[in-house]
Amino acid sequence: MIPLVSLLYFGAVALIAIWATRRTRTARDFFVAGGGIGIWTLAIAAMTATLSGFAFIGGPGLLYAQGLGALFIVLPASLTNSMTAWALAKRMRLLGELRGLITVPDAIGVRYRSPAAQGLAAVAILIAIVGYMGTNLLALGLVIDAVFGTGFGWGVWIGTATVLAYSVSGGMLAGVYADLFQGSIKAVASVLVFGYVLHLGGGVGGLSRTILAHDPGFLAPWGRLSPLAALSFFFVFSVGALGQPHVISKFYMLRNPLHLKWYPAVTTGALIVTLLLYFGIGLTMKAEVARGAIAPLLRADDATPQFLLHYTPVLLAGLVFAGVAAAIMGTVNAFMNVGAAAITHDIPIALGRRVSNELFWGRVSTVGLTLVAATVARYSGSLVAFLGIFGWGLFASTLVPALAIGLNWPGATRAGAIASILTGLLVTLGFESAAFFKLYTFPAGITISGLSLVLSLLVFFGVSFLTRRGAGEVDGDIKLAMEI
């Protein structure tokens, strides 16, 4: 039954891809869905892109391993959509219409009249995308292995081939409408799972009493994290939401900007409902291990697959596995699209050599980028959650100052933007590489993503202040979009 439900899901996605392929004729169709998406579709697609394998596989695994401190990653969800809509959505939509923009680095390039800033932003996005796509393909491999018994390695490659099939053909048009379908599945699946969690464990109170008897620290306000680490996660995942290109680029697609007033409510409501699974499964699996019903998990990321296979009815397990796959594939598609745009559009513009057939080369770049990310997923050996934290943190430290603040502050300068992007890129890559090879680690509680975001912000403000006299005025149409 579980494989059958999953196959039916993949069949539905294939039909969406076929429909979208017939409507994808230009690079604008491929990268921004032709700019004709309604607010409900946009909001659900943004939710789907945000809640990837990181939330459905990595999230419950992180909660199981680190306790309630893991919630500090998702607690900002009720704030970030309002903040993003207020600071970026209208400006991005207007800039797209005024200048014909299709990518996030496009907005940085025109804001500062700087191909160099646009190219650097594209390079940072590419590096982060490899890590973040690796997160999701790693999670997808775990799901396919759990459902079909393929083995983890084959699960990664089968999942990669599946998501490539509809992403290469239909681009963002296929991705957005697949996200609408997938997001609906995720919301229903999360509510059903949470109801079953409450029934199985005697409610949140029953689960808490079981855990308290064996591991009181798990339910402490910070869980097993230090207060500084938990607050750092909250900072990075709240402010960092303003620099996530797979979500922000969707604002170019909106058909009517007057409907943006509904975006925060629709997206936040969908996020809250869907995150019930994140909390419920992590808590339940910890309680089951605490009372000796199951052996401790060998991999924290197995929390969701093990719960579904052992504690839910077959039909519900099949629905949730399809929902998890939906979450992963929706985000992978968004990242494929953003990464392909960086390769075929932004970097060539920075080098002064535009690509003549962006649609064709966008599809080729999608394949190449995805194969690199799948290789990282297959051989990195990293937890889904921690690969996701790396990707999110790199997006935040390189894009938030130059984009989110730059589109709201006329005093931002070209030099400040370039310096902040370089700071975020070098600090994140330098310290993440040192930690991976065990050359250096920060004291407990100091996160690389939090430090790099703070440093990037300080450099942005400092360099902008020092170079403000020679920066020149913001272009008239850009200034108009910033002031409306």
LUMFI-321038 format. One record per residue (C-alpha): residue in three letters; chain; residue number from 1; x, y, z. Coordinates in Angstrom, 3 decimals. Example, Ala and Ser with C-alpha at 12.3 -4.5 7.8 and 13.67 -1.06 7.14 Angstrom:
<recs>
(rec ALA A 1 (12.300 -4.500 7.800))
(rec SER A 2 (13.670 -1.060 7.140))
</recs>
This chain:
<recs>
(rec MET A 1 (0.000 0.000 0.000))
(rec ILE A 2 (2.760 2.498 0.896))
(rec PRO A 3 (4.620 2.007 -2.430))
(rec LEU A 4 (1.289 2.255 -4.301))
(rec VAL A 5 (0.375 5.599 -2.683))
(rec SER A 6 (3.866 6.918 -3.421))
(rec LEU A 7 (3.673 5.821 -7.057))
(rec LEU A 8 (0.281 7.517 -7.445))
(rec TYR A 9 (1.837 10.703 -6.072))
(rec PHE A 10 (4.744 10.559 -8.545))
(rec GLY A 11 (2.219 9.976 -11.327))
(rec ALA A 12 (0.345 13.150 -10.380))
(rec VAL A 13 (3.597 15.120 -10.410))
(rec ALA A 14 (4.395 13.714 -13.856))
(rec LEU A 15 (1.059 14.946 -15.204))
(rec ILE A 16 (1.769 18.436 -13.821))
(rec ALA A 17 (5.192 18.369 -15.499))
(rec ILE A 18 (3.697 17.420 -18.869))
(rec TRP A 19 (1.158 20.248 -18.630))
(rec ALA A 20 (3.820 22.780 -17.607))
(rec THR A 21 (6.249 21.708 -20.341))
(rec ARG A 22 (3.684 22.602 -22.989))
(rec ARG A 23 (3.382 26.099 -21.492))
(rec THR A 24 (7.122 26.734 -21.001))
(rec ARG A 25 (8.364 28.531 -24.093))
(rec THR A 26 (10.685 31.273 -22.828))
(rec ALA A 27 (13.332 31.814 -20.156))
(rec ARG A 28 (10.820 33.952 -18.245))
(rec ASP A 29 (8.381 31.023 -18.220))
(rec PHE A 30 (11.154 28.707 -17.027))
(rec PHE A 31 (12.572 30.938 -14.279))
(rec VAL A 32 (9.565 32.926 -12.984))
(rec ALA A 33 (6.527 31.002 -14.289))
(rec GLY A 34 (5.701 33.812 -16.729))
(rec GLY A 35 (4.784 36.212 -13.906))
(rec GLY A 36 (1.187 34.952 -13.809))
(rec ILE A 37 (0.783 33.251 -10.417))
(rec GLY A 38 (-2.086 34.030 -8.016))
(rec ILE A 39 (-1.580 34.814 -4.331))
(rec TRP A 40 (-2.892 31.498 -2.960))
(rec THR A 41 (-0.675 29.488 -5.283))
(rec LEU A 42 (2.274 31.756 -4.465))
(rec ALA A 43 (1.749 31.471 -0.697))
(rec ILE A 44 (1.425 27.675 -0.705))
(rec ALA A 45 (4.427 27.355 -3.046))
(rec ALA A 46 (6.486 29.533 -0.684))
(rec MET A 47 (5.461 27.364 2.254))
(rec THR A 48 (6.385 24.221 0.346))
(rec ALA A 49 (9.781 25.619 -0.625))
(rec THR A 50 (10.451 26.639 2.982))
(rec LEU A 51 (9.423 23.342 4.592))
(rec SER A 52 (11.709 20.950 2.797))
(rec GLY A 53 (13.361 17.713 3.858))
(rec PHE A 54 (15.011 19.880 6.498))
(rec ALA A 55 (11.656 20.227 8.302))
(rec PHE A 56 (10.169 16.807 7.581))
(rec ILE A 57 (13.267 14.631 8.057))
(rec GLY A 58 (15.952 16.820 9.617))
(rec GLY A 59 (13.551 18.645 11.958))
(rec PRO A 60 (12.117 15.612 13.786))
(rec GLY A 61 (15.627 14.111 13.832))
(rec LEU A 62 (17.099 17.262 15.355))
(rec LEU A 63 (14.303 17.431 17.948))
(rec TYR A 64 (14.897 13.776 18.839))
(rec ALA A 65 (18.636 14.418 19.241))
(rec GLN A 66 (18.684 17.916 20.793))
(rec GLY A 67 (15.376 18.263 22.643))
(rec LEU A 68 (13.103 21.292 22.650))
(rec GLY A 69 (15.996 23.581 21.733))
(rec ALA A 70 (15.427 22.430 18.140))
(rec LEU A 71 (12.166 24.400 18.137))
(rec PHE A 72 (14.109 27.662 18.100))
(rec ILE A 73 (14.702 27.025 14.406))
(rec VAL A 74 (10.972 27.031 13.591))
(rec LEU A 75 (9.596 29.415 16.241))
(rec PRO A 76 (10.283 32.449 13.980))
(rec ALA A 77 (7.919 31.021 11.342))
(rec SER A 78 (5.021 33.119 12.674))
(rec LEU A 79 (7.074 36.308 12.194))
(rec THR A 80 (9.158 35.789 9.103))
(rec ASN A 81 (6.387 35.867 6.491))
(rec SER A 82 (5.104 39.237 7.666))
(rec MET A 83 (8.657 40.556 7.795))
(rec THR A 84 (9.455 39.263 4.312))
(rec ALA A 85 (6.270 40.648 2.814))
(rec TRP A 86 (6.846 44.057 4.423))
(rec ALA A 87 (10.544 44.387 3.590))
(rec LEU A 88 (10.839 42.660 0.218))
(rec ALA A 89 (7.737 41.366 -1.520))
(rec LYS A 90 (6.332 44.615 -2.958))
(rec ARG A 91 (9.770 45.954 -3.880))
(rec MET A 92 (10.822 42.750 -5.627))
(rec ARG A 93 (7.549 42.599 -7.551))
(rec LEU A 94 (7.844 46.226 -8.664))
(rec LEU A 95 (11.495 45.875 -9.635))
(rec GLY A 96 (10.623 42.817 -11.692))
(rec GLU A 97 (8.058 44.841 -13.595))
(rec LEU A 98 (10.188 47.994 -13.960))
(rec ARG A 99 (13.400 46.290 -15.064))
(rec GLY A 100 (12.268 42.853 -16.259))
(rec LEU A 101 (14.197 41.064 -13.501))
(rec ILE A 102 (13.998 37.296 -13.002))
(rec THR A 103 (16.557 36.505 -10.259))
(rec VAL A 104 (17.545 37.680 -6.779))
(rec PRO A 105 (21.066 38.707 -7.932))
(rec ASP A 106 (19.320 40.748 -10.651))
(rec ALA A 107 (17.790 42.908 -7.903))
(rec ILE A 108 (21.179 43.361 -6.221))
(rec GLY A 109 (22.797 44.256 -9.541))
(rec VAL A 110 (20.304 46.988 -10.437))
(rec ARG A 111 (20.114 48.358 -6.885))
(rec TYR A 112 (23.847 49.096 -6.822))
(rec ARG A 113 (24.444 49.405 -10.587))
(rec SER A 114 (27.037 46.663 -10.093))
(rec PRO A 115 (27.527 43.515 -12.213))
(rec ALA A 116 (30.247 42.546 -9.709))
(rec ALA A 117 (27.764 42.518 -6.795))
(rec GLN A 118 (25.322 40.532 -8.935))
(rec GLY A 119 (27.992 37.969 -9.845))
(rec LEU A 120 (29.223 37.577 -6.256))
(rec ALA A 121 (25.666 37.058 -5.034))
(rec ALA A 122 (25.187 34.386 -7.706))
(rec VAL A 123 (28.384 32.568 -6.656))
(rec ALA A 124 (27.282 32.613 -2.993))
(rec ILE A 125 (23.855 31.297 -3.985))
(rec LEU A 126 (25.409 28.450 -5.992))
(rec ILE A 127 (27.593 27.298 -3.105))
(rec ALA A 128 (24.723 27.431 -0.624))
(rec ILE A 129 (22.416 25.639 -3.055))
(rec VAL A 130 (24.760 22.672 -3.343))
(rec GLY A 131 (24.604 22.249 0.433))
(rec TYR A 132 (20.874 22.863 0.704))
(rec MET A 133 (19.988 20.652 -2.270))
(rec GLY A 134 (22.258 18.028 -0.753))
(rec THR A 135 (20.137 18.297 2.410))
(rec ASN A 136 (16.966 17.575 0.529))
(rec LEU A 137 (18.322 14.841 -1.712))
(rec LEU A 138 (19.795 13.166 1.358))
(rec ALA A 139 (16.344 13.262 2.975))
(rec LEU A 140 (14.694 12.030 -0.223))
(rec GLY A 141 (17.088 9.076 -0.345))
(rec LEU A 142 (16.090 8.127 3.211))
(rec VAL A 143 (12.390 8.263 2.310))
(rec ILE A 144 (12.716 6.201 -0.878))
(rec ASP A 145 (14.831 3.623 0.941))
(rec ALA A 146 (12.214 3.369 3.710))
(rec VAL A 147 (9.340 2.935 1.232))
(rec PHE A 148 (10.889 0.773 -1.488))
(rec GLY A 149 (13.881 -0.797 0.292))
(rec THR A 150 (16.286 0.382 -2.404))
(rec GLY A 151 (19.200 1.096 -0.077))
(rec PHE A 152 (20.188 4.655 0.803))
(rec GLY A 153 (22.560 5.218 -2.131))
(rec TRP A 154 (20.087 4.099 -4.765))
(rec GLY A 155 (17.375 6.072 -2.971))
(rec VAL A 156 (19.350 9.291 -3.482))
(rec TRP A 157 (19.858 8.658 -7.199))
(rec ILE A 158 (16.266 7.532 -7.848))
(rec GLY A 159 (14.946 10.616 -6.046))
(rec THR A 160 (17.317 12.833 -7.994))
(rec ALA A 161 (16.165 11.387 -11.318))
(rec THR A 162 (12.511 11.815 -10.378))
(rec VAL A 163 (12.738 15.471 -9.419))
(rec LEU A 164 (14.976 16.215 -12.411))
(rec ALA A 165 (12.353 14.828 -14.772))
(rec TYR A 166 (9.778 17.488 -14.013))
(rec SER A 167 (12.145 20.323 -13.133))
(rec VAL A 168 (14.144 20.205 -16.379))
(rec SER A 169 (11.052 20.025 -18.546))
(rec GLY A 170 (8.678 22.493 -16.922))
(rec GLY A 171 (10.996 24.703 -14.844))
(rec MET A 172 (9.400 26.968 -12.248))
(rec LEU A 173 (5.956 26.701 -13.835))
(rec ALA A 174 (5.953 22.966 -13.142))
(rec GLY A 175 (7.496 23.578 -9.740))
(rec VAL A 176 (4.927 26.120 -8.555))
(rec TYR A 177 (1.885 24.041 -9.462))
(rec ALA A 178 (3.514 20.873 -8.185))
(rec ASP A 179 (4.150 22.808 -4.966))
(rec LEU A 180 (0.455 23.690 -4.743))
(rec PHE A 181 (-0.453 20.014 -5.034))
(rec GLN A 182 (2.333 18.941 -2.698))
(rec GLY A 183 (1.612 21.623 -0.096))
(rec SER A 184 (-1.977 20.458 0.193))
(rec ILE A 185 (-0.788 16.899 0.793))
(rec LYS A 186 (1.691 18.071 3.435))
(rec ALA A 187 (-0.887 20.041 5.390))
(rec VAL A 188 (-3.353 17.142 5.491))
(rec ALA A 189 (-0.618 14.647 6.347))
(rec SER A 190 (0.740 16.774 9.203))
(rec VAL A 191 (-2.677 17.198 10.836))
(rec LEU A 192 (-3.406 13.467 10.617))
(rec VAL A 193 (0.000 12.509 12.010))
(rec PHE A 194 (-0.288 14.927 14.908))
(rec GLY A 195 (-3.711 13.559 15.787))
(rec TYR A 196 (-2.275 10.051 15.777))
(rec VAL A 197 (0.678 11.205 17.899))
(rec LEU A 198 (-1.697 12.533 20.547))
(rec HIS A 199 (-3.707 9.317 20.509))
(rec LEU A 200 (-0.643 7.069 20.665))
(rec GLY A 201 (1.229 8.823 23.454))
(rec GLY A 202 (-1.639 9.898 25.675))
(rec GLY A 203 (-1.385 13.494 24.515))
(rec VAL A 204 (1.487 15.928 24.896))
(rec GLY A 205 (1.201 15.530 28.692))
(rec GLY A 206 (1.643 11.766 28.513))
(rec LEU A 207 (4.630 12.048 26.196))
(rec SER A 208 (6.197 14.690 28.440))
(rec ARG A 209 (5.810 12.606 31.599))
(rec THR A 210 (7.470 9.630 29.920))
(rec ILE A 211 (10.428 11.727 28.789))
(rec LEU A 212 (10.769 13.586 32.105))
(rec ALA A 213 (11.161 10.302 33.951))
(rec HIS A 214 (14.183 9.358 31.861))
(rec ASP A 215 (15.712 12.540 30.430))
(rec PRO A 216 (14.505 15.791 32.078))
(rec GLY A 217 (17.027 17.894 30.167))
(rec PHE A 218 (15.306 17.026 26.884))
(rec LEU A 219 (12.291 19.174 27.822))
(rec ALA A 220 (14.303 22.068 29.254))
(rec PRO A 221 (13.662 25.414 27.507))
(rec TRP A 222 (16.907 25.072 25.551))
(rec GLY A 223 (16.885 21.280 25.282))
(rec ARG A 224 (20.442 20.001 24.963))
(rec LEU A 225 (21.552 23.223 23.282))
(rec SER A 226 (23.129 26.063 25.210))
(rec PRO A 227 (21.002 29.227 25.531))
(rec LEU A 228 (23.404 31.040 23.211))
(rec ALA A 229 (23.110 28.349 20.521))
(rec ALA A 230 (19.302 28.296 20.719))
(rec LEU A 231 (19.050 32.086 20.469))
(rec SER A 232 (21.573 32.066 17.637))
(rec PHE A 233 (19.355 29.667 15.705))
(rec PHE A 234 (16.361 31.932 16.360))
(rec PHE A 235 (18.302 34.951 15.088))
(rec VAL A 236 (19.617 33.248 11.950))
(rec PHE A 237 (16.303 31.641 11.022))
(rec SER A 238 (14.240 34.770 11.625))
(rec VAL A 239 (16.426 37.464 10.070))
(rec GLY A 240 (17.850 34.936 7.606))
(rec ALA A 241 (14.405 34.432 6.062))
(rec LEU A 242 (14.981 37.734 4.273))
(rec GLY A 243 (17.799 36.149 2.264))
(rec GLN A 244 (16.346 32.852 1.023))
(rec PRO A 245 (16.347 33.100 -2.806))
(rec HIS A 246 (14.109 30.073 -3.412))
(rec VAL A 247 (11.312 31.919 -1.584))
(rec ILE A 248 (12.100 35.551 -2.454))
(rec SER A 249 (12.356 34.925 -6.198))
(rec LYS A 250 (8.719 33.783 -6.168))
(rec PHE A 251 (7.612 37.388 -5.638))
(rec TYR A 252 (8.524 38.076 -9.277))
(rec MET A 253 (5.826 35.571 -10.253))
(rec LEU A 254 (2.861 37.288 -8.606))
(rec ARG A 255 (0.180 38.380 -11.055))
(rec ASN A 256 (-1.373 41.129 -8.900))
(rec PRO A 257 (0.801 42.871 -6.252))
(rec LEU A 258 (-2.315 44.267 -4.536))
(rec HIS A 259 (-2.994 40.762 -3.253))
(rec LEU A 260 (0.242 40.689 -1.248))
(rec LYS A 261 (-1.712 41.782 1.850))
(rec TRP A 262 (-2.949 38.191 2.140))
(rec TYR A 263 (0.476 36.598 1.828))
(rec PRO A 264 (1.551 36.631 5.546))
(rec ALA A 265 (-1.703 35.145 6.834))
(rec VAL A 266 (-1.961 32.376 4.225))
(rec THR A 267 (1.698 31.329 4.362))
(rec THR A 268 (1.989 31.491 8.154))
(rec GLY A 269 (-1.197 29.481 8.661))
(rec ALA A 270 (0.039 26.800 6.277))
(rec LEU A 271 (3.449 26.709 8.000))
(rec ILE A 272 (1.976 26.324 11.493))
(rec VAL A 273 (-0.260 23.450 10.410))
(rec THR A 274 (2.535 21.667 8.572))
(rec LEU A 275 (5.069 22.046 11.402))
(rec LEU A 276 (2.882 19.903 13.664))
(rec LEU A 277 (4.686 16.920 12.153))
(rec TYR A 278 (8.120 18.402 13.015))
(rec PHE A 279 (7.194 18.615 16.688))
(rec GLY A 280 (4.996 15.550 17.051))
(rec ILE A 281 (7.275 12.901 15.564))
(rec GLY A 282 (10.446 14.097 17.315))
(rec LEU A 283 (8.683 14.091 20.691))
(rec THR A 284 (6.992 10.727 20.181))
(rec MET A 285 (10.119 8.889 19.057))
(rec LYS A 286 (12.025 10.192 22.073))
(rec ALA A 287 (9.229 8.996 24.378))
(rec GLU A 288 (9.133 5.557 22.740))
(rec VAL A 289 (12.884 5.133 23.170))
(rec ALA A 290 (12.655 6.380 26.775))
(rec ARG A 291 (10.077 3.774 27.766))
(rec GLY A 292 (11.975 0.979 25.985))
(rec ALA A 293 (9.401 0.328 23.256))
(rec ILE A 294 (12.081 0.657 20.564))
(rec ALA A 295 (15.862 0.682 20.501))
(rec PRO A 296 (17.649 4.049 20.278))
(rec LEU A 297 (17.841 5.214 16.682))
(rec LEU A 298 (21.139 4.640 14.925))
(rec ARG A 299 (20.552 7.820 12.894))
(rec ALA A 300 (18.469 10.691 14.215))
(rec ASP A 301 (17.223 11.278 10.659))
(rec ASP A 302 (15.462 7.900 10.835))
(rec ALA A 303 (12.897 9.333 13.284))
(rec THR A 304 (10.249 10.121 10.664))
(rec PRO A 305 (10.588 6.915 8.568))
(rec GLN A 306 (10.629 4.704 11.683))
(rec PHE A 307 (7.589 6.404 13.189))
(rec LEU A 308 (5.593 6.049 9.985))
(rec LEU A 309 (6.517 2.404 9.438))
(rec HIS A 310 (5.868 1.264 13.014))
(rec TYR A 311 (3.246 3.554 14.528))
(rec THR A 312 (0.776 4.598 11.847))
(rec PRO A 313 (-1.783 2.758 9.688))
(rec VAL A 314 (-0.496 1.779 6.280))
(rec LEU A 315 (-2.690 4.229 4.363))
(rec LEU A 316 (-1.668 7.141 6.597))
(rec ALA A 317 (1.989 6.140 6.339))
(rec GLY A 318 (1.709 6.143 2.554))
(rec LEU A 319 (0.077 9.586 2.594))
(rec VAL A 320 (2.732 11.029 4.886))
(rec PHE A 321 (5.606 9.498 2.924))
(rec ALA A 322 (4.098 11.143 -0.156))
(rec GLY A 323 (3.865 14.396 1.821))
(rec VAL A 324 (7.489 14.158 2.892))
(rec ALA A 325 (8.545 13.468 -0.679))
(rec ALA A 326 (6.398 16.432 -1.700))
(rec ALA A 327 (8.190 18.726 0.716))
(rec ILE A 328 (11.582 17.627 -0.498))
(rec MET A 329 (10.853 17.700 -4.202))
(rec GLY A 330 (9.186 21.111 -4.049))
(rec THR A 331 (12.228 22.690 -2.448))
(rec VAL A 332 (14.707 20.864 -4.686))
(rec ASN A 333 (12.844 22.168 -7.732))
(rec ALA A 334 (13.014 25.732 -6.410))
(rec PHE A 335 (16.743 25.420 -5.765))
(rec MET A 336 (17.374 23.879 -9.167))
(rec ASN A 337 (15.675 26.839 -10.777))
(rec VAL A 338 (17.530 29.466 -8.725))
(rec GLY A 339 (20.876 27.736 -9.275))
(rec ALA A 340 (20.357 27.354 -13.020))
(rec ALA A 341 (19.485 31.048 -13.235))
(rec ALA A 342 (22.708 31.934 -11.414))
(rec ILE A 343 (24.750 29.899 -13.904))
(rec THR A 344 (23.055 30.926 -17.139))
(rec HIS A 345 (21.875 34.458 -16.316))
(rec ASP A 346 (23.610 36.186 -13.382))
(rec ILE A 347 (27.226 35.070 -13.752))
(rec PRO A 348 (27.298 35.731 -17.530))
(rec ILE A 349 (25.892 39.240 -16.904))
(rec ALA A 350 (28.629 39.848 -14.322))
(rec LEU A 351 (31.221 38.759 -16.890))
(rec GLY A 352 (29.652 40.871 -19.637))
(rec ARG A 353 (28.706 37.856 -21.767))
(rec ARG A 354 (25.005 37.107 -21.854))
(rec VAL A 355 (23.887 33.606 -22.854))
(rec SER A 356 (21.957 33.598 -26.132))
(rec ASN A 357 (19.544 30.735 -25.327))
(rec GLU A 358 (18.845 30.913 -21.599))
(rec LEU A 359 (15.987 28.399 -21.740))
(rec PHE A 360 (18.146 25.628 -23.226))
(rec TRP A 361 (21.172 26.319 -21.063))
(rec GLY A 362 (18.958 26.706 -18.006))
(rec ARG A 363 (17.832 23.123 -18.492))
(rec VAL A 364 (21.404 21.905 -19.023))
(rec SER A 365 (22.597 23.756 -15.913))
(rec THR A 366 (19.764 22.252 -13.878))
(rec VAL A 367 (21.029 18.749 -14.662))
(rec GLY A 368 (24.670 19.539 -13.883))
(rec LEU A 369 (23.952 21.358 -10.619))
(rec THR A 370 (21.650 18.600 -9.408))
(rec LEU A 371 (24.207 15.866 -10.074))
(rec VAL A 372 (26.780 17.782 -8.002))
(rec ALA A 373 (24.310 18.178 -5.120))
(rec ALA A 374 (23.323 14.497 -5.314))
(rec THR A 375 (26.978 13.505 -5.040))
(rec VAL A 376 (27.328 15.684 -1.937))
(rec ALA A 377 (24.211 14.064 -0.471))
(rec ARG A 378 (25.418 10.556 -1.244))
(rec TYR A 379 (28.898 10.883 0.215))
(rec SER A 380 (28.818 13.721 2.790))
(rec GLY A 381 (27.594 11.584 5.671))
(rec SER A 382 (26.141 14.729 7.333))
(rec LEU A 383 (22.838 14.963 9.159))
(rec VAL A 384 (20.040 16.485 7.092))
(rec ALA A 385 (19.472 19.229 9.672))
(rec PHE A 386 (23.094 20.378 9.783))
(rec LEU A 387 (23.485 20.544 5.996))
(rec GLY A 388 (20.306 22.631 5.982))
(rec ILE A 389 (21.638 24.978 8.667))
(rec PHE A 390 (24.787 25.534 6.572))
(rec GLY A 391 (22.781 26.402 3.449))
(rec TRP A 392 (20.337 28.683 5.259))
(rec GLY A 393 (23.153 30.450 7.114))
(rec LEU A 394 (25.152 31.084 3.939))
(rec PHE A 395 (22.094 32.517 2.180))
(rec ALA A 396 (21.417 34.752 5.179))
(rec SER A 397 (24.939 36.128 5.626))
(rec THR A 398 (25.488 36.866 1.928))
(rec LEU A 399 (22.061 38.171 0.853))
(rec VAL A 400 (20.253 39.762 3.815))
(rec PRO A 401 (22.400 42.939 4.067))
(rec ALA A 402 (22.782 43.663 0.353))
(rec LEU A 403 (19.212 42.755 -0.612))
(rec ALA A 404 (16.785 43.128 2.298))
(rec ILE A 405 (18.465 46.130 3.915))
(rec GLY A 406 (19.719 47.612 0.648))
(rec LEU A 407 (16.191 47.777 -0.791))
(rec ASN A 408 (15.017 49.675 2.295))
(rec TRP A 409 (17.982 51.955 3.004))
(rec PRO A 410 (19.100 54.522 0.398))
(rec GLY A 411 (22.404 54.931 2.266))
(rec ALA A 412 (23.598 51.449 1.311))
(rec THR A 413 (26.513 51.555 -1.138))
(rec ARG A 414 (27.969 49.317 -3.812))
(rec ALA A 415 (31.153 48.839 -1.773))
(rec GLY A 416 (29.136 47.920 1.318))
(rec ALA A 417 (27.136 45.327 -0.610))
(rec ILE A 418 (30.213 43.686 -2.149))
(rec ALA A 419 (32.097 43.693 1.171))
(rec SER A 420 (29.161 42.119 3.032))
(rec ILE A 421 (28.695 39.355 0.451))
(rec LEU A 422 (32.402 38.532 0.551))
(rec THR A 423 (32.402 38.560 4.360))
(rec GLY A 424 (29.476 36.164 4.625))
(rec LEU A 425 (30.930 33.871 1.979))
(rec LEU A 426 (34.485 33.708 3.361))
(rec VAL A 427 (33.557 33.476 7.052))
(rec THR A 428 (30.952 30.770 6.512))
(rec LEU A 429 (33.056 28.662 4.153))
(rec GLY A 430 (36.240 29.137 6.174))
(rec PHE A 431 (34.870 28.116 9.540))
(rec GLU A 432 (32.531 25.415 8.166))
(rec SER A 433 (35.499 23.832 6.358))
(rec ALA A 434 (37.645 24.052 9.492))
(rec ALA A 435 (34.895 22.407 11.536))
(rec PHE A 436 (34.332 19.663 8.941))
(rec PHE A 437 (38.023 18.742 8.878))
(rec LYS A 438 (38.239 19.114 12.695))
(rec LEU A 439 (40.837 21.861 12.440))
(rec TYR A 440 (38.930 24.310 14.633))
(rec THR A 441 (35.570 24.506 16.395))
(rec PHE A 442 (33.939 27.407 18.189))
(rec PRO A 443 (33.224 27.235 21.911))
(rec ALA A 444 (29.871 25.664 22.771))
(rec GLY A 445 (26.947 27.871 21.860))
(rec ILE A 446 (28.586 29.960 19.131))
(rec THR A 447 (27.203 29.018 15.735))
(rec ILE A 448 (29.024 29.726 12.496))
(rec SER A 449 (25.837 30.870 10.777))
(rec GLY A 450 (25.032 33.367 13.548))
(rec LEU A 451 (28.566 34.778 13.635))
(rec SER A 452 (28.797 35.161 9.856))
(rec LEU A 453 (25.439 36.972 9.688))
(rec VAL A 454 (26.436 39.420 12.445))
(rec LEU A 455 (29.818 40.109 10.828))
(rec SER A 456 (28.236 40.556 7.416))
(rec LEU A 457 (25.759 43.106 8.799))
(rec LEU A 458 (28.496 45.032 10.613))
(rec VAL A 459 (30.682 45.139 7.506))
(rec PHE A 460 (27.731 46.244 5.363))
(rec PHE A 461 (26.880 49.188 7.615))
(rec GLY A 462 (30.511 50.103 8.277))
(rec VAL A 463 (31.683 50.096 4.657))
(rec SER A 464 (28.514 51.844 3.466))
(rec PHE A 465 (29.094 54.602 6.014))
(rec LEU A 466 (32.734 55.043 4.975))
(rec THR A 467 (31.966 55.123 1.234))
(rec ARG A 468 (28.713 57.093 1.302))
(rec ARG A 469 (30.170 60.322 -0.130))
(rec GLY A 470 (31.218 58.817 -3.453))
(rec ALA A 471 (28.333 56.390 -3.824))
(rec GLY A 472 (26.030 58.556 -5.934))
(rec GLU A 473 (22.240 58.631 -6.010))
(rec VAL A 474 (20.040 55.575 -6.376))
(rec ASP A 475 (18.468 55.330 -9.847))
(rec GLY A 476 (15.110 57.096 -9.995))
(rec ASP A 477 (12.938 54.063 -10.737))
(rec ILE A 478 (14.724 51.969 -8.111))
(rec LYS A 479 (14.234 54.733 -5.553))
(rec LEU A 480 (10.534 54.909 -6.459))
(rec ALA A 481 (10.162 51.151 -5.873))
(rec MET A 482 (11.911 51.503 -2.511))
(rec GLU A 483 (9.631 54.326 -1.376))
(rec ILE A 484 (6.230 52.976 -2.438))
</recs>
